Amino acid sequence: TWSDRPSNRLSQLLVDRLSARRTFASVTLAGRGVAGDLQLNLSVDDFVHDAATSPGTARVEVTAEMIDRGARRLVARQSFSATAPVAEANSAGAAAALSAASSRVLDQLVAWAEANATSAAPAPAR
């Protein structure tokens, strides 16, 4: 069983990473009563310990969409994936590998979000 759904946890970890980098004025999860210029949608496509061969491999795949809320347009959409070997064929080994794969995906996502937010920024008024 999960103590927190992977989609909820990955979203919160992404918010934490983006906030810590201070690239954006503010970052929050949807539904918190804050409306921003950009919206980042995250969909978890795969979050699995593939144990077809022991001890297995962890695989994390997500799709992200960046939306310009003011212009009501899709800025960018991309899928991200990462794998990590499972060191031991047990739940602790699977959890550690899923954590490592998730960190790699989040690293990719942060760089992608920052790059696309910069390209989506409106030109300064003259």
LUMFI-810739 format. One record per residue: residue number from 1; residue in one letter; x, y, z of N, C-alpha, C in turn. Coordinates in pm, 1 decimal, padded with zeros to 6 digits. Each point is the difference from the previous one (the first is absolute). Example, Ala and Ser with C-alpha at 12.3 -4.5 7.8 and 13.67 -1.06 7.14 Angstrom:
! LUMFI-810739
<filum->1	voba->A	n_X->01319.0	n_Y->-00569.0	n_Z->00780.0	ca_X->-00089.0	ca_Y->00119.0	ca_Z->00000.0	c_X->00090.0	c_Y->00120.0	c_Z->00000.0> $
<filum->2	voba->S	n_X->-00035.0	n_Y->00105.0	n_Z->-00072.0	ca_X->00082.0	ca_Y->00119.0	ca_Z->00006.0	c_X->-00077.0	c_Y->00109.0	c_Z->00073.0> $
! end
This chain:
! LUMFI-810739
<filum->1	voba->T	n_X->00084.2	n_Y->-00119.0	n_Z->00000.0	ca_X->-00084.2	ca_Y->00119.0	ca_Z->00000.0	c_X->00088.1	c_Y->00124.5	c_Z->00000.0> $
<filum->2	voba->W	n_X->-00055.0	n_Y->00109.7	n_Z->-00049.1	ca_X->00071.2	ca_Y->00126.9	ca_Z->-00004.1	c_X->-00041.4	c_Y->00084.5	c_Z->00119.2> $
<filum->3	voba->S	n_X->00093.9	n_Y->00068.6	n_Z->00061.0	ca_X->-00035.6	ca_Y->00095.3	ca_Z->00105.0	c_X->-00052.0	c_Y->00128.2	c_Z->-00065.0> $
<filum->4	voba->D	n_X->00042.1	n_Y->00026.6	n_Z->-00121.9	ca_X->-00046.9	ca_Y->00114.3	ca_Z->-00078.0	c_X->00003.7	c_Y->-00044.1	c_Z->-00145.7> $
<filum->5	voba->R	n_X->-00100.5	n_Y->00034.5	n_Z->-00077.1	ca_X->-00002.3	ca_Y->-00038.7	ca_Z->-00140.4	c_X->00122.2	c_Y->00058.2	c_Z->-00070.7> $
<filum->6	voba->P	n_X->00063.7	n_Y->-00077.0	n_Z->-00089.3	ca_X->00118.1	ca_Y->00051.1	ca_Z->-00070.8	c_X->-00025.6	c_Y->00132.0	c_Z->-00072.3> $
<filum->7	voba->S	n_X->-00117.6	n_Y->00016.7	n_Z->-00059.1	ca_X->-00028.7	ca_Y->00124.8	ca_Z->-00071.3	c_X->-00001.8	c_Y->00119.5	c_Z->00095.4> $
<filum->8	voba->N	n_X->-00058.0	n_Y->-00017.7	n_Z->00117.7	ca_X->-00002.4	ca_Y->00109.2	ca_Z->00098.2	c_X->00140.8	c_Y->00032.2	c_Z->00049.2> $
<filum->9	voba->R	n_X->00076.0	n_Y->-00103.4	n_Z->00028.4	ca_X->00134.8	ca_Y->00019.5	ca_Z->00053.7	c_X->00093.0	c_Y->00063.8	c_Z->-00103.6> $
<filum->10	voba->L	n_X->-00005.1	n_Y->-00047.5	n_Z->-00124.2	ca_X->00083.9	ca_Y->00059.4	ca_Z->-00104.4	c_X->-00035.3	c_Y->00146.5	c_Z->-00023.7> $
<filum->11	voba->S	n_X->-00128.2	n_Y->00032.0	n_Z->00002.6	ca_X->-00042.3	ca_Y->00139.6	ca_Z->-00017.2	c_X->00055.7	c_Y->00087.7	c_Z->00112.0> $
<filum->12	voba->Q	n_X->-00010.4	n_Y->-00047.5	n_Z->00124.0	ca_X->00051.4	ca_Y->00077.8	ca_Z->00112.5	c_X->00151.9	c_Y->00014.2	c_Z->-00007.5> $
<filum->13	voba->L	n_X->00070.2	n_Y->-00106.4	n_Z->-00037.1	ca_X->00145.7	ca_Y->00007.8	ca_Z->-00013.3	c_X->00039.9	c_Y->00098.0	c_Z->-00110.7> $
<filum->14	voba->L	n_X->-00077.6	n_Y->00004.3	n_Z->-00107.6	ca_X->00027.5	ca_Y->00095.5	ca_Z->-00108.2	c_X->-00020.3	c_Y->00142.9	c_Z->00048.5> $
<filum->15	voba->V	n_X->-00108.1	n_Y->00024.8	n_Z->00071.7	ca_X->-00024.0	ca_Y->00132.6	ca_Z->00057.3	c_X->00115.1	c_Y->00039.9	c_Z->00091.8> $
<filum->16	voba->D	n_X->00043.5	n_Y->-00091.9	n_Z->00084.8	ca_X->00110.0	ca_Y->00028.3	ca_Z->00092.8	c_X->00127.7	c_Y->00036.7	c_Z->-00075.7> $
<filum->17	voba->R	n_X->00031.6	n_Y->-00075.8	n_Z->-00104.1	ca_X->00122.4	ca_Y->00027.7	ca_Z->-00077.1	c_X->-00008.4	c_Y->00133.6	c_Z->-00072.2> $
<filum->18	voba->L	n_X->-00114.5	n_Y->00026.2	n_Z->-00063.5	ca_X->-00014.5	ca_Y->00127.2	ca_Z->-00071.7	c_X->00005.0	c_Y->00118.1	c_Z->00096.2> $
<filum->19	voba->S	n_X->-00061.9	n_Y->-00013.5	n_Z->00114.5	ca_X->00002.7	ca_Y->00107.2	ca_Z->00101.0	c_X->00141.6	c_Y->00025.6	c_Z->00049.0> $
<filum->20	voba->A	n_X->00073.9	n_Y->-00106.5	n_Z->00025.0	ca_X->00135.9	ca_Y->00012.9	ca_Z->00053.3	c_X->00093.6	c_Y->00070.3	c_Z->-00098.2> $
<filum->21	voba->R	n_X->-00024.7	n_Y->-00015.2	n_Z->-00128.4	ca_X->00086.7	ca_Y->00061.2	ca_Z->-00100.7	c_X->-00028.8	c_Y->00149.1	c_Z->-00019.1> $
<filum->22	voba->R	n_X->-00114.7	n_Y->00046.5	n_Z->00044.3	ca_X->-00038.3	ca_Y->00141.6	ca_Z->-00003.0	c_X->-00001.8	c_Y->00060.8	c_Z->-00140.6> $
<filum->23	voba->T	n_X->-00025.1	n_Y->-00082.7	n_Z->-00099.6	ca_X->-00013.5	ca_Y->00049.8	ca_Z->-00136.3	c_X->-00135.5	c_Y->00068.8	c_Z->-00017.3> $
<filum->24	voba->F	n_X->-00100.0	n_Y->-00049.2	n_Z->00070.8	ca_X->-00136.0	ca_Y->00051.8	ca_Z->-00009.7	c_X->-00032.3	c_Y->00082.1	c_Z->00124.3> $
<filum->25	voba->A	n_X->-00085.7	n_Y->00100.5	n_Z->-00017.4	ca_X->-00038.9	ca_Y->00084.7	ca_Z->00113.2	c_X->-00068.5	c_Y->-00083.1	c_Z->00107.9> $
<filum->26	voba->S	n_X->-00083.0	n_Y->-00093.9	n_Z->-00042.0	ca_X->-00063.7	ca_Y->-00091.6	ca_Z->00094.3	c_X->-00038.0	c_Y->-00127.9	c_Z->-00073.3> $
<filum->27	voba->V	n_X->-00007.5	n_Y->-00107.2	n_Z->00077.2	ca_X->-00035.7	ca_Y->-00131.1	ca_Z->-00053.8	c_X->-00091.5	c_Y->-00066.3	c_Z->00100.8> $
<filum->28	voba->T	n_X->-00112.1	n_Y->-00052.3	n_Z->-00047.1	ca_X->-00092.4	ca_Y->-00069.3	ca_Z->00089.0	c_X->-00075.3	c_Y->-00106.5	c_Z->-00076.5> $
<filum->29	voba->L	n_X->-00060.6	n_Y->-00090.9	n_Z->00071.6	ca_X->-00083.1	ca_Y->-00102.2	ca_Z->-00062.3	c_X->-00133.8	c_Y->00060.6	c_Z->-00040.0> $
<filum->30	voba->A	n_X->-00060.8	n_Y->-00054.1	n_Z->-00102.3	ca_X->-00133.3	ca_Y->00043.8	ca_Z->-00041.6	c_X->-00098.1	c_Y->-00021.9	c_Z->00114.3> $
<filum->31	voba->G	n_X->-00100.6	n_Y->00086.7	n_Z->00005.8	ca_X->-00101.2	ca_Y->-00012.4	ca_Z->00103.0	c_X->00034.7	c_Y->00070.3	c_Z->00129.2> $
<filum->32	voba->R	n_X->00109.0	n_Y->00072.6	n_Z->00002.3	ca_X->00041.4	ca_Y->00070.3	ca_Z->00121.7	c_X->-00050.0	c_Y->00144.8	c_Z->00002.2> $
<filum->33	voba->G	n_X->-00083.6	n_Y->00037.1	n_Z->-00097.8	ca_X->-00056.5	ca_Y->00134.2	ca_Z->-00001.7	c_X->00091.5	c_Y->00105.0	c_Z->-00058.9> $
<filum->34	voba->V	n_X->00105.2	n_Y->-00042.4	n_Z->-00069.0	ca_X->00094.0	ca_Y->00093.0	ca_Z->-00061.6	c_X->-00005.4	c_Y->-00021.2	c_Z->-00150.2> $
<filum->35	voba->A	n_X->-00014.9	n_Y->00108.3	n_Z->-00074.5	ca_X->-00000.6	ca_Y->-00009.1	ca_Z->-00146.1	c_X->00127.3	c_Y->00063.7	c_Z->-00052.7> $
<filum->36	voba->G	n_X->00074.4	n_Y->-00074.2	n_Z->-00076.9	ca_X->00123.9	ca_Y->00050.7	ca_Z->-00056.2	c_X->-00011.3	c_Y->00018.7	c_Z->-00150.1> $
<filum->37	voba->D	n_X->00106.9	n_Y->00050.7	n_Z->-00058.3	ca_X->00004.3	ca_Y->00019.8	ca_Z->-00144.4	c_X->00017.2	c_Y->-00131.9	c_Z->-00073.8> $
<filum->38	voba->L	n_X->00076.7	n_Y->-00090.0	n_Z->00059.7	ca_X->00026.9	ca_Y->-00129.3	ca_Z->-00060.8	c_X->-00055.8	c_Y->-00111.5	c_Z->00087.0> $
<filum->39	voba->Q	n_X->-00047.5	n_Y->-00102.9	n_Z->-00066.5	ca_X->-00049.4	ca_Y->-00117.9	ca_Z->00070.3	c_X->00077.7	c_Y->-00119.6	c_Z->-00052.4> $
<filum->40	voba->L	n_X->00048.7	n_Y->-00081.8	n_Z->00089.8	ca_X->00073.7	ca_Y->-00119.9	ca_Z->-00036.9	c_X->-00082.3	c_Y->-00120.7	c_Z->00041.3> $
<filum->41	voba->N	n_X->-00044.1	n_Y->-00077.1	n_Z->-00098.1	ca_X->-00076.9	ca_Y->-00121.8	ca_Z->00025.3	c_X->00094.6	c_Y->-00118.8	c_Z->-00005.9> $
<filum->42	voba->L	n_X->-00012.7	n_Y->-00089.0	n_Z->00094.7	ca_X->00087.4	ca_Y->-00115.9	ca_Z->00007.9	c_X->-00085.3	c_Y->-00126.7	c_Z->00003.0> $
<filum->43	voba->S	n_X->00029.5	n_Y->-00091.8	n_Z->-00088.8	ca_X->-00070.6	ca_Y->-00127.3	ca_Z->-00006.4	c_X->00101.9	c_Y->-00112.2	c_Z->00017.6> $
<filum->44	voba->V	n_X->-00024.5	n_Y->-00087.8	n_Z->00095.9	ca_X->00089.3	ca_Y->-00113.9	ca_Z->00021.6	c_X->-00048.2	c_Y->-00113.3	c_Z->-00089.8> $
<filum->45	voba->D	n_X->00082.8	n_Y->-00035.0	n_Z->-00097.5	ca_X->-00035.8	ca_Y->-00103.0	ca_Z->-00096.9	c_X->00042.7	c_Y->-00139.2	c_Z->00046.0> $
<filum->46	voba->D	n_X->00110.5	n_Y->-00007.2	n_Z->00071.5	ca_X->00050.2	ca_Y->-00129.0	ca_Z->00047.6	c_X->00083.1	c_Y->00022.1	c_Z->00125.7> $
<filum->47	voba->F	n_X->-00022.1	n_Y->-00081.6	n_Z->00098.3	ca_X->00074.5	ca_Y->00005.4	ca_Z->00126.1	c_X->00003.2	c_Y->-00143.6	c_Z->00049.0> $
<filum->48	voba->V	n_X->00104.1	n_Y->-00073.3	n_Z->-00041.6	ca_X->-00005.8	ca_Y->-00144.3	ca_Z->00018.3	c_X->00135.6	c_Y->-00060.0	c_Z->00035.2> $
<filum->49	voba->H	n_X->-00006.0	n_Y->-00104.5	n_Z->00078.5	ca_X->00115.9	ca_Y->-00085.8	ca_Z->00024.3	c_X->-00018.9	c_Y->-00119.7	c_Z->-00092.0> $
<filum->50	voba->D	n_X->00076.6	n_Y->-00004.6	n_Z->-00106.6	ca_X->-00006.3	ca_Y->-00110.2	ca_Z->-00095.3	c_X->00088.4	c_Y->-00112.2	c_Z->00053.7> $
<filum->51	voba->A	n_X->-00063.4	n_Y->-00104.1	n_Z->00049.4	ca_X->00072.2	ca_Y->-00111.1	ca_Z->00062.4	c_X->00003.3	c_Y->-00122.3	c_Z->-00090.6> $
<filum->52	voba->A	n_X->-00006.8	n_Y->00022.0	n_Z->-00132.0	ca_X->00003.3	ca_Y->-00111.6	ca_Z->-00094.8	c_X->00129.9	c_Y->-00079.2	c_Z->00015.7> $
<filum->53	voba->T	n_X->00108.2	n_Y->00071.7	n_Z->00027.2	ca_X->00127.2	ca_Y->-00065.0	ca_Z->00032.7	c_X->00043.2	c_Y->00054.4	c_Z->00136.3> $
<filum->54	voba->S	n_X->00039.7	n_Y->-00088.1	n_Z->00087.8	ca_X->00033.8	ca_Y->00040.9	ca_Z->00136.6	c_X->00137.5	c_Y->00066.5	c_Z->00004.9> $
<filum->55	voba->P	n_X->00021.0	n_Y->00105.9	n_Z->00075.6	ca_X->-00093.9	ca_Y->00063.0	ca_Z->00091.8	c_X->-00091.0	c_Y->00102.0	c_Z->-00067.1> $
<filum->56	voba->G	n_X->00023.2	n_Y->00032.5	n_Z->-00126.4	ca_X->-00092.7	ca_Y->00085.0	ca_Z->-00072.9	c_X->00051.7	c_Y->00138.7	c_Z->-00028.7> $
<filum->57	voba->T	n_X->-00089.4	n_Y->00077.8	n_Z->-00059.1	ca_X->00028.7	ca_Y->00137.5	ca_Z->-00039.5	c_X->-00118.7	c_Y->00087.4	c_Z->00036.0> $
<filum->58	voba->A	n_X->00027.7	n_Y->00118.4	n_Z->00049.3	ca_X->-00105.3	ca_Y->00098.6	ca_Z->00026.5	c_X->-00012.5	c_Y->00087.5	c_Z->-00123.1> $
<filum->59	voba->R	n_X->-00123.8	n_Y->00030.0	n_Z->-00036.8	ca_X->-00024.9	ca_Y->00085.5	ca_Z->-00116.0	c_X->-00102.6	c_Y->00106.2	c_Z->00036.5> $
<filum->60	voba->V	n_X->00033.6	n_Y->00125.6	n_Z->-00029.7	ca_X->-00090.4	ca_Y->00112.3	ca_Z->00024.2	c_X->-00013.7	c_Y->00076.9	c_Z->-00130.8> $
<filum->61	voba->E	n_X->-00124.2	n_Y->00019.3	n_Z->-00041.9	ca_X->-00029.6	ca_Y->00076.0	ca_Z->-00120.9	c_X->-00110.9	c_Y->00099.7	c_Z->00029.9> $
<filum->62	voba->V	n_X->00021.0	n_Y->00123.5	n_Z->-00040.8	ca_X->-00100.5	ca_Y->00104.4	ca_Z->00019.3	c_X->-00012.4	c_Y->00082.7	c_Z->-00127.5> $
<filum->63	voba->T	n_X->-00113.6	n_Y->00065.9	n_Z->-00013.7	ca_X->-00021.0	ca_Y->00095.6	ca_Z->-00108.1	c_X->-00033.6	c_Y->00133.5	c_Z->00064.3> $
<filum->64	voba->A	n_X->00063.9	n_Y->00104.8	n_Z->-00049.0	ca_X->-00023.6	ca_Y->00134.1	ca_Z->00053.1	c_X->-00052.0	c_Y->00090.0	c_Z->-00111.4> $
<filum->65	voba->E	n_X->-00089.7	n_Y->00089.3	n_Z->00038.0	ca_X->-00051.9	ca_Y->00102.4	ca_Z->-00090.2	c_X->00013.5	c_Y->00134.5	c_Z->00069.0> $
<filum->66	voba->M	n_X->00051.2	n_Y->00097.8	n_Z->-00072.7	ca_X->00005.1	ca_Y->00135.9	ca_Z->00051.9	c_X->-00102.7	c_Y->00082.5	c_Z->-00077.6> $
<filum->67	voba->I	n_X->-00088.2	n_Y->00063.8	n_Z->00075.2	ca_X->-00108.7	ca_Y->00078.5	ca_Z->-00057.0	c_X->00019.8	c_Y->00147.3	c_Z->00036.8> $
<filum->68	voba->D	n_X->-00011.3	n_Y->00087.4	n_Z->-00098.9	ca_X->-00003.8	ca_Y->00144.8	ca_Z->00024.0	c_X->-00146.2	c_Y->00033.2	c_Z->00027.3> $
<filum->69	voba->R	n_X->-00031.4	n_Y->00026.1	n_Z->00124.2	ca_X->-00139.5	ca_Y->00019.9	ca_Z->00039.9	c_X->-00060.3	c_Y->00126.1	c_Z->-00060.2> $
<filum->70	voba->G	n_X->00078.6	n_Y->00106.8	n_Z->-00010.1	ca_X->-00051.2	ca_Y->00124.9	ca_Z->-00055.4	c_X->-00034.1	c_Y->-00011.2	c_Z->-00147.6> $
<filum->71	voba->A	n_X->00086.8	n_Y->-00062.0	n_Z->-00074.9	ca_X->-00020.4	ca_Y->-00015.6	ca_Z->-00144.5	c_X->-00081.9	c_Y->-00124.8	c_Z->-00032.6> $
<filum->72	voba->R	n_X->-00021.9	n_Y->-00082.9	n_Z->00101.1	ca_X->-00074.4	ca_Y->-00125.6	ca_Z->-00017.4	c_X->00059.7	c_Y->-00083.6	c_Z->-00112.8> $
<filum->73	voba->R	n_X->00131.0	n_Y->-00024.9	n_Z->00014.6	ca_X->00068.2	ca_Y->-00079.8	ca_Z->-00102.3	c_X->00099.1	c_Y->-00095.9	c_Z->00064.6> $
<filum->74	voba->L	n_X->00023.0	n_Y->-00108.1	n_Z->-00071.7	ca_X->00098.1	ca_Y->-00098.6	ca_Z->00041.9	c_X->00138.4	c_Y->00052.8	c_Z->-00036.5> $
<filum->75	voba->V	n_X->00085.7	n_Y->00015.9	n_Z->00098.4	ca_X->00137.0	ca_Y->00046.2	ca_Z->-00023.0	c_X->00086.9	c_Y->-00116.9	c_Z->-00043.1> $
<filum->76	voba->A	n_X->-00011.4	n_Y->-00110.8	n_Z->00071.6	ca_X->00082.8	ca_Y->-00117.3	ca_Z->-00030.6	c_X->-00059.9	c_Y->-00123.1	c_Z->00065.6> $
<filum->77	voba->R	n_X->00030.5	n_Y->-00114.3	n_Z->-00061.0	ca_X->-00038.6	ca_Y->-00129.7	ca_Z->00056.8	c_X->00116.6	c_Y->-00095.0	c_Z->-00025.2> $
<filum->78	voba->Q	n_X->00034.9	n_Y->-00077.1	n_Z->00101.5	ca_X->00109.8	ca_Y->-00095.0	ca_Z->-00016.6	c_X->-00015.0	c_Y->-00114.6	c_Z->00098.7> $
<filum->79	voba->S	n_X->00047.0	n_Y->-00116.2	n_Z->-00042.3	ca_X->00004.2	ca_Y->-00117.3	ca_Z->00088.5	c_X->00142.1	c_Y->-00017.6	c_Z->00050.9> $
<filum->80	voba->F	n_X->00010.9	n_Y->-00047.2	n_Z->00121.7	ca_X->00128.8	ca_Y->-00022.0	ca_Z->00065.4	c_X->-00000.5	c_Y->-00140.8	c_Z->00057.4> $
<filum->81	voba->S	n_X->00114.4	n_Y->-00064.7	n_Z->-00003.1	ca_X->00008.0	ca_Y->-00133.2	ca_Z->00060.5	c_X->00140.3	c_Y->-00024.3	c_Z->00053.0> $
<filum->82	voba->A	n_X->00005.6	n_Y->-00086.9	n_Z->00097.1	ca_X->00128.4	ca_Y->-00040.3	ca_Z->00057.5	c_X->-00017.2	c_Y->-00138.1	c_Z->00060.4> $
<filum->83	voba->T	n_X->00110.2	n_Y->-00072.5	n_Z->00003.2	ca_X->00001.3	ca_Y->-00131.5	ca_Z->00063.8	c_X->00114.6	c_Y->-00004.4	c_Z->00100.1> $
<filum->84	voba->A	n_X->-00010.6	n_Y->-00092.5	n_Z->00091.3	ca_X->00107.1	ca_Y->-00021.5	ca_Z->00097.9	c_X->-00001.5	c_Y->-00147.6	c_Z->00037.6> $
<filum->85	voba->P	n_X->00117.7	n_Y->-00058.6	n_Z->00013.7	ca_X->00004.6	ca_Y->-00141.4	ca_Z->00039.8	c_X->-00042.3	c_Y->-00016.8	c_Z->00146.2> $
<filum->86	voba->V	n_X->-00067.7	n_Y->-00107.6	n_Z->00027.5	ca_X->-00038.6	ca_Y->-00034.0	ca_Z->00136.6	c_X->00114.9	c_Y->-00081.0	c_Z->00059.6> $
<filum->87	voba->A	n_X->00052.7	n_Y->00045.2	n_Z->00111.6	ca_X->00116.8	ca_Y->-00065.6	ca_Z->00061.2	c_X->-00035.9	c_Y->-00133.1	c_Z->00066.2> $
<filum->88	voba->E	n_X->-00113.7	n_Y->-00004.2	n_Z->00068.1	ca_X->-00042.7	ca_Y->-00120.5	ca_Z->00070.5	c_X->-00145.3	c_Y->-00028.5	c_Z->-00033.4> $
<filum->89	voba->A	n_X->-00033.9	n_Y->-00125.6	n_Z->-00016.8	ca_X->-00136.0	ca_Y->-00040.9	ca_Z->-00035.6	c_X->-00092.0	c_Y->00003.9	c_Z->00121.8> $
<filum->90	voba->N	n_X->-00023.1	n_Y->00120.1	n_Z->00050.2	ca_X->-00093.4	ca_Y->00018.8	ca_Z->00111.2	c_X->-00060.9	c_Y->00139.4	c_Z->-00011.9> $
<filum->91	voba->S	n_X->-00093.4	n_Y->00030.4	n_Z->00087.5	ca_X->-00069.8	ca_Y->00127.4	ca_Z->-00010.6	c_X->00093.4	c_Y->00119.3	c_Z->00023.3> $
<filum->92	voba->A	n_X->00096.4	n_Y->-00013.5	n_Z->00088.2	ca_X->00094.8	ca_Y->00109.6	ca_Z->00024.3	c_X->00085.8	c_Y->00025.4	c_Z->-00124.0> $
<filum->93	voba->G	n_X->00042.4	n_Y->-00105.8	n_Z->-00066.1	ca_X->00078.2	ca_Y->00014.4	ca_Z->-00122.2	c_X->-00080.4	c_Y->00064.6	c_Z->-00110.7> $
<filum->94	voba->A	n_X->-00126.4	n_Y->-00041.5	n_Z->-00013.9	ca_X->-00087.4	ca_Y->00058.9	ca_Z->-00101.7	c_X->-00025.7	c_Y->00147.4	c_Z->00031.0> $
<filum->95	voba->A	n_X->-00025.1	n_Y->00032.2	n_Z->00125.4	ca_X->-00025.8	ca_Y->00139.5	ca_Z->00038.3	c_X->00121.2	c_Y->00088.1	c_Z->-00027.2> $
<filum->96	voba->A	n_X->00117.4	n_Y->-00048.7	n_Z->00030.1	ca_X->00121.5	ca_Y->00078.7	ca_Z->-00024.7	c_X->00020.9	c_Y->00022.2	c_Z->-00149.6> $
<filum->97	voba->A	n_X->-00024.3	n_Y->-00101.6	n_Z->-00079.4	ca_X->00016.1	ca_Y->00014.2	ca_Z->-00145.6	c_X->-00105.6	c_Y->00092.5	c_Z->-00058.1> $
<filum->98	voba->L	n_X->-00124.0	n_Y->-00009.7	n_Z->00047.3	ca_X->-00104.9	ca_Y->00091.5	ca_Z->-00046.7	c_X->00032.2	c_Y->00143.5	c_Z->00038.9> $
<filum->99	voba->S	n_X->00058.6	n_Y->00019.3	n_Z->00116.5	ca_X->00041.3	ca_Y->00133.2	ca_Z->00043.1	c_X->00109.6	c_Y->00054.8	c_Z->-00091.9> $
<filum->100	voba->A	n_X->00097.5	n_Y->-00083.1	n_Z->-00034.6	ca_X->00108.9	ca_Y->00043.6	ca_Z->-00088.4	c_X->-00053.3	c_Y->00034.6	c_Z->-00138.8> $
<filum->101	voba->A	n_X->-00087.8	n_Y->-00083.7	n_Z->-00054.0	ca_X->-00058.5	ca_Y->00027.8	ca_Z->-00131.5	c_X->-00085.2	c_Y->00126.8	c_Z->00004.6> $
<filum->102	voba->S	n_X->-00075.3	n_Y->00017.9	n_Z->00107.7	ca_X->-00081.9	ca_Y->00120.7	ca_Z->00015.4	c_X->00086.4	c_Y->00125.2	c_Z->00004.3> $
<filum->103	voba->S	n_X->00111.6	n_Y->-00006.0	n_Z->00070.5	ca_X->00091.0	ca_Y->00115.4	ca_Z->00007.4	c_X->00053.3	c_Y->00036.8	c_Z->-00137.3> $
<filum->104	voba->R	n_X->00033.1	n_Y->-00100.0	n_Z->-00080.4	ca_X->00048.9	ca_Y->00027.6	ca_Z->-00135.9	c_X->-00107.9	c_Y->00066.7	c_Z->-00084.5> $
<filum->105	voba->V	n_X->-00122.3	n_Y->-00049.7	n_Z->00010.3	ca_X->-00111.3	ca_Y->00059.2	ca_Z->-00074.9	c_X->-00023.3	c_Y->00144.0	c_Z->00046.3> $
<filum->106	voba->L	n_X->00002.0	n_Y->00023.1	n_Z->00130.6	ca_X->-00021.4	ca_Y->00135.3	ca_Z->00052.3	c_X->00111.2	c_Y->00094.6	c_Z->-00043.7> $
<filum->107	voba->D	n_X->00123.1	n_Y->-00046.6	n_Z->-00005.4	ca_X->00110.2	ca_Y->00083.6	ca_Z->-00050.1	c_X->-00027.1	c_Y->00043.9	c_Z->-00143.4> $
<filum->108	voba->Q	n_X->-00043.8	n_Y->-00094.3	n_Z->-00083.6	ca_X->-00032.4	ca_Y->00031.7	ca_Z->-00138.9	c_X->-00116.1	c_Y->00098.4	c_Z->-00008.5> $
<filum->109	voba->L	n_X->-00100.9	n_Y->-00023.4	n_Z->00081.4	ca_X->-00120.1	ca_Y->00084.1	ca_Z->00000.5	c_X->00029.3	c_Y->00144.0	c_Z->00040.0> $
<filum->110	voba->V	n_X->00080.4	n_Y->00017.9	n_Z->00101.8	ca_X->00034.1	ca_Y->00134.1	ca_Z->00046.8	c_X->00070.7	c_Y->00078.2	c_Z->-00110.0> $
<filum->111	voba->A	n_X->00098.6	n_Y->-00060.6	n_Z->-00063.3	ca_X->00072.2	ca_Y->00067.1	ca_Z->-00108.3	c_X->-00094.6	c_Y->00034.1	c_Z->-00114.8> $
<filum->112	voba->W	n_X->-00088.1	n_Y->-00092.1	n_Z->-00035.2	ca_X->-00097.2	ca_Y->00022.0	ca_Z->-00107.3	c_X->-00096.8	c_Y->00113.4	c_Z->00036.5> $
<filum->113	voba->A	n_X->-00050.8	n_Y->-00001.0	n_Z->00121.9	ca_X->-00095.5	ca_Y->00103.1	ca_Z->00043.9	c_X->00064.1	c_Y->00137.9	c_Z->-00002.2> $
<filum->114	voba->E	n_X->00121.5	n_Y->00011.0	n_Z->00049.9	ca_X->00067.6	ca_Y->00129.9	ca_Z->00001.3	c_X->00026.8	c_Y->00049.3	c_Z->-00142.5> $
<filum->115	voba->A	n_X->00045.1	n_Y->-00087.1	n_Z->-00088.0	ca_X->00028.2	ca_Y->00039.2	ca_Z->-00138.2	c_X->-00127.3	c_Y->00043.5	c_Z->-00072.4> $
<filum->116	voba->N	n_X->-00108.6	n_Y->-00073.4	n_Z->00019.5	ca_X->-00124.4	ca_Y->00034.0	ca_Z->-00068.8	c_X->-00068.3	c_Y->00121.4	c_Z->00059.9> $
<filum->117	voba->A	n_X->00015.8	n_Y->00022.0	n_Z->00128.1	ca_X->-00057.0	ca_Y->00119.6	ca_Z->00061.8	c_X->00069.4	c_Y->00124.3	c_Z->-00052.8> $
<filum->118	voba->T	n_X->00129.8	n_Y->-00008.8	n_Z->-00021.0	ca_X->00075.4	ca_Y->00112.7	ca_Z->-00054.7	c_X->-00045.5	c_Y->00030.3	c_Z->-00141.9> $
<filum->119	voba->S	n_X->-00020.9	n_Y->-00103.4	n_Z->-00080.5	ca_X->-00043.8	ca_Y->00023.3	ca_Z->-00138.0	c_X->-00145.4	c_Y->00044.6	c_Z->-00008.1> $
<filum->120	voba->A	n_X->-00079.8	n_Y->-00029.3	n_Z->00103.3	ca_X->-00140.8	ca_Y->00039.5	ca_Z->00001.2	c_X->-00020.3	c_Y->00140.6	c_Z->00053.5> $
<filum->121	voba->A	n_X->00101.6	n_Y->00057.4	n_Z->00061.0	ca_X->-00014.6	ca_Y->00133.3	ca_Z->00060.5	c_X->-00030.5	c_Y->00103.8	c_Z->-00108.3> $
<filum->122	voba->P	n_X->-00096.8	n_Y->00086.6	n_Z->00026.2	ca_X->-00032.5	ca_Y->00103.3	ca_Z->-00098.3	c_X->00115.0	c_Y->00100.4	c_Z->-00012.7> $
<filum->123	voba->A	n_X->00010.6	n_Y->00058.9	n_Z->-00116.5	ca_X->00102.7	ca_Y->00102.5	ca_Z->-00021.9	c_X->-00034.7	c_Y->00121.6	c_Z->00084.5> $
<filum->124	voba->P	n_X->00100.7	n_Y->00067.5	n_Z->00055.3	ca_X->-00026.9	ca_Y->00118.2	ca_Z->00082.2	c_X->-00068.2	c_Y->00109.0	c_Z->-00081.2> $
<filum->125	voba->A	n_X->-00092.6	n_Y->00070.4	n_Z->00063.2	ca_X->-00070.9	ca_Y->00110.3	ca_Z->-00066.6	c_X->00093.5	c_Y->00116.1	c_Z->-00021.7> $
<filum->126	voba->R	n_X->-00018.5	n_Y->00068.9	n_Z->-00110.7	ca_X->00086.7	ca_Y->00115.0	ca_Z->-00030.7	c_X->-00068.6	c_Y->00128.6	c_Z->00032.1> $
! end
